[in-house]
Amino acid sequence: MFSFRRATTRVRLVLACHSYYPAVGGVERLVQGVAEQFARRGVDTSVVTRRDAGTAPSERVNGVNVIRIPMTRVAGFHFPRGYVRTLRELNPDVFHLVGNRVWCVDFYFPFAWNVRWPLVMTGHGFYQYEMHRRAWDRWYFERYLPRCLRRVDVYTADTVHERDQLIGWGVDPSRIEILPAAVSLDEFAGSRNNAREIRSRWGFKAAHVAVYVGGFYDNKRVDRLVRAVAATGGTWALVAIGRDLPGGAHDRASVARLAAELGAEVALSDVLPRAEVLDALAAADAVALGSSYEGFGILLLEAMAMGRPFVAFRTGAAPELAATGSGFCVDSIEEFTAALGKLTDPATRTALGTRGREVVPAYSVEELVNRLSRTYERAVEHARAPR
């Protein structure tokens, strides 16, 4: 019987992701964790991704075959060279597409009907549809994507909201599974005893510090965090870490100006090495997420794994994760400020942080791979069934 749970090297798994290690980002780290976990379990695992400057066209990274596709830029668009040919040469037993409205998905769909390998897709939410919803985006997500998903054997949605969107667009509910995103718990194992040093380096007068990690993008709305912190009257300060997109409505410069206007204690940082990010989370009293849209919001899982309570706006997986008793899900800046007020109580912070650590093993990469193994087997069965 075909099994990913008791695999041999003859089982070939191929994942396609728009970018991969050494690129940083929530999706990149998640795909890397999944690929390496399957490789350790004896699955012949390959990742097909974009070739960035300074990376090799192909290499083996922690047991995973990484094949990087060169891109040709034409009229502002990037076209992959040899993408489908590479997939045919790999001839997967299961092919897992990751993303939507990115090159690895959009350049595969036109050829999807010409191959018969089992196909699983994970979209990680629908950013363009939620943030722009122009005529083109409505056509793509409401009409084109549902037609393409007829070729997908199983679609894995990160959240209840994502599943419900697909059903609303006419996708067969029986083809959809909810598989939440995950974190590698190994990163959060062990104690970190430098919190006092890190907080001293931040130099805040406020007694409590909220930490955000992500980026200064339009959907991330770091400005909402600044307003919530400012409204605490100096009780809370904010550390915001992430890549900047200068010129955006909520870029780092605009956030800095807002903090100065409101008199909020804020430290803004560019991307930091992973070890420093984890140290910042460990030194926080709470983790904050101001996003107006998230496909999932993996920062919240990182907060739980670190034993820190979170406060997040109602988007992505925030409602489901807050329901575990690990943090607060809010609908306004006023509610966000009120939640920070509750977290000034050490007992409340400890109770929510402890609950997060108790719950987060269900969202580990190891558990996700266990569930994906069953999903892949289901995709194989569906692909083999008469059509």
N, C-alpha and C positions, 0 to 999 in steps of 0.2 A: 504494500500500500504506500502511496506517495505521502511523505511526512516531512515537514519542516522541523518538527520537534525532535525527531531522531534522524537527523540528516547525515548524509555522506557527502563527500566532495563532488559527487555526480549531480547533486541538486544545485542548480545555477539560479541565483537571485541577482537581478540587475535593478538598481535604483537610479533614476534620473532626477537630478536636482540642479536648479539654475546656477548655484555656486556651492563650493565645498571647501573643507579645510585646505589651506590655512585661513580662508575667509572666516570672519566672525559674524555671529548672528544667531538668533534663536533657532531658526529652521536648519541652518548649517550644523549647529551643534547637535540638534536632535537627529538629523540624518546620519551624522558621523557616529553617534552613540548606537543607533539601530544597526548600521552596517557592521560596526566592529563587534557588536554582540552576536550577530548572526555568524560572522566569520569565526568567532571563538567556539561557536556551537557546531562547527564543521561544515557550514554552508559555503559554497564557492560564491563569494559575494563581490560584485563589481558596482562601482558608482560612476555614472557618466555625467560629466559636468562641464562647465565653461572653463576654457583655459585663460587664466589671468597672467599678467606680466610676472616673470620670475618663477613660474611653475613649470614642471616637466609635463610633456605631452601624456606620459603614462608613468605610473610608479605604484609600488605596493606600500600602503600606509597601514600599519597595525593589522596586517592580515587582509586588508581590503584592496582589491585592484581598482585603482583610480585612473580613469581615462578622461582626459580633458580635450574638449572639442574646440578647435580654433573658430573664431568668428570673423565674418566679413561685414563691415559697416557700409550700408547703402542708404542714403537719404535719411539718416538718423536712426535706422533700424539695424539690429545685429542679426545676421543670418549664420546659423551653424553650418560648418562644412563637414560633410561625411557623417552626419548624425545617424540617419536611418541605416546607412551601410554598417556603421559600428554596431548598432543594435542587432542587425541581422547576423553579424559575425559572432556576437556573444551568444545569440540564440537562447534566451533565458527560459527557464522553467516557469518563472514568474517575473513579470515586469511591473515595477512600482513607480508610477509617475508622482512627483511631488511638486505642488504649486499650481497656480492658475494665472493666466495672462502673463506668463513668462515663456522664454524661448523653448525650453525643453518640453513644454506641454503643447504650445501652439504650433510648433513645427512637427509634432508627432501626430496630432489629430487627423490631418489629411491622409496619413498612411495607415491609421489604426485598423481600418477594415481589411487591409491586405495581409495582415499577419494573424496568426491564431494562438500566440502564446497568451496565457492568462494575464489579465491586466487589472491591477489595483491602482486607485488614484486617491491621493490625499491633497486637498486644496488648501488647507490651513486658512479658511475664511476667504472672503471676497472683497479685498481692499478697494479696488477701483469702483465696484458697485456701491459700496457703502460711502466712499469719500467723494465721488464725483457724480456718478449716475447720469452721465450724458447720454444722448441718444445711442451712441455707439456702445457704451457700456450696458445699457438696457438690452440692446439687441444681443450682445455677446452672452450675457449671463441668463437672460430670460428665454432666449430662443436657441442660439447656437450651442451653448454649453449643454443644455439638456439633451439635444440631439446627439452630441458627441458622447455623452455618458451612456448611451445605449450600448456602446462598444465596451464599456468598462464592466468587468465582472463584479467588483465590489468597490464602492466608494466609502472611504473612512472619513467621517466628519469629526472635527475636534470637539464640537459643542452641540448642545441641543438646538441652539439658534441656527447654526449652520445646517444641521439636518432639516430643520423646519423650512429654511429658505429653499433648499433643493426640492423638497416635496411641493412647496408652493409653485415652483417653476415646472412641475410636472414630472419630476424624476421618480421612478418606481421606488417606494419606500423599502421594498424587500432587498434592494441592491445597496442600501445604506447601512453602515454600522457606525456607532459612536465610539471612537477610540481617542481619548484625551491625549494631549501632548504629555511629555515626560521629561524628567531630569535624571542625570546620573548621580546617584546618591554618594558615590565614592568621593566626588568633589567636596562634599560637605561633611565628610567624616573627620573625626579628630577635633581637638579644641584649638581655638585661636585666642591667645592671651594678650594681644596687642591693641585691644579696643581703646584703652586709656590713651595710648600713644597716638593712635589715629585721630581720636576726637580732639586731643590737644593740638594736633597739626591743623585740624579744621579751624580751630580758634573761635568757636562760637561762644557767645554769652548765654544763649538759650540752654535750658536744662535738658531738652529732648531734641533728637535729630531724626528726621525722616530721610531715607535714601531712595532715590529713583535711578534705575539703570535702563537705558534704551537708546534714545536718540532725540534730537530736537527737530522733530518732524511735525507736520500739520496734524496728524491724527494723535500724536502723543500728548499734546496739550500740557506741556510743562508749565505754561502760564497758570493753569488752574491750580497746580500744586503751590505755586508762589502765592496766589491769592489766599488759598486755604491756610498756609503757614503764616502769612502776614496777619490774618484775622485772629490768630491765637495770641496776639499782643506780646510777642517776644518769648512765648513759652516753647515754641518749636522753631527749629532751623531746618533747612533743606540742603541736601547734597544731590546734584543731578549730574549723571555721567552718561556720555554717549556721543555719537557722531553728529556733526552739525550739517545742516543744509542751508547755507547762507542765502538770504533773500526770501525765505519762507515766512509765512505769517507768524510762526511761532519758533523762529530760529533762536540760536543762543544769544545773539545780540539783543533781540527784542525781549527775551526773558530777563536778561541782565538789566535792561532799562526799567522793566516793570518792577523788578525787585528793588531797585534804587528808589523808584517813585513811592512804593508802598512801605519802604523801610524794613523789608524782610531780610533776615540773615540767610544768605544763599551762597553756596559754593558750586560753581559750574565747571565741569571738566570734560575734556575730550575723551575718546576711547582710552581705556586703561588696560594693562595686562590683566589676564583673568585672575591671577592671584590677588591683585590689588582690588579688583571688583568684589571678590569674595570677602576680603578683609573689611571692605566698606559695609557690606551687608551685615557682617558679624558685629560691627561697631554700632549699627543703627538701633534705635529704639523701635522703629517701625519701617516698613517698606511701603512706598507710595506709588500709585499709578494713576495718572490723570487722564488717560487716553479716552478720546471720544469713540474710537474704534480699535479693537484688537481681534485678530483671528482666534487667539487663545489667551495670551498674556502670560508667557512662561515665567516672567519675573515673579509672579505670585507663587508658583511652585518653588522657585528658588528661595523666596522668603520662608515658606513652610519648611523646606529642607534645612534652612539655617536656624529654625526655631524662632522666627521673628513674625509678629502679627503684621497684617497688611491692611491698607485702606485703598480701595479702587472704585472707580466709577463703573456703572452697570454696563459692561460690555465684555465680549469674549466669554471666558470661563469664570469671570468674577462671581456671578450669582451661584454657580455650582460649588465653587471653592469656599465662598463665604458660608454656604449652607453646612459645611463640615464643621464650622465653629472655629476656623483658623484666622478669620479677619472680618472686615466690614466691607459691604458693598453699598455704595451711596449713589444718589441721583442729583446732587447739587453741591456747589462749593460750601454752602452752609452746613450740609450734612457731613461733608468731609471734615470741616473744622470741628464739628461736634464729635466726630469719631476720634480725632486726634485728642480732644479733651478727655475722652474716656481712657485713652491709652497713656495718659499721665499717671495713671494708677499702676504701680508695679505689679500688683497681683493680677490685674486684667491682662497686662502684657504677657506675663508668665503663663497664664492659663491659655491664651490664644496661641502663643508660641509652642507650648507643649502639645496642644491639640494638633497643630500643623505637623509637627514631627511624627505624631502617631499616625496621621492620615497619609502622609506623603509617600510611604512605600507603595501604595496602590497606584501612584503616578511615577514609578521608577521606570527607567529604560528597560530593565530586566522584565518587569511586568508587561510593558508595552510590547516587547518582543515575544513574550508568551502569547499575548493576544493576537499579534500580527501573524504568528505561526498558524494559528487556527484560521485567521482571515485568508492567508495565502492558500491553505488547503481547500477552503471553501471556494476560492476563486478558481482553483484547478478543477474542482468538481463541476462548477458552473460552466467553465470553458469546454469541458468534455461532453456536456449534455447536448442532445440534439437540439438544433435551432429551427 
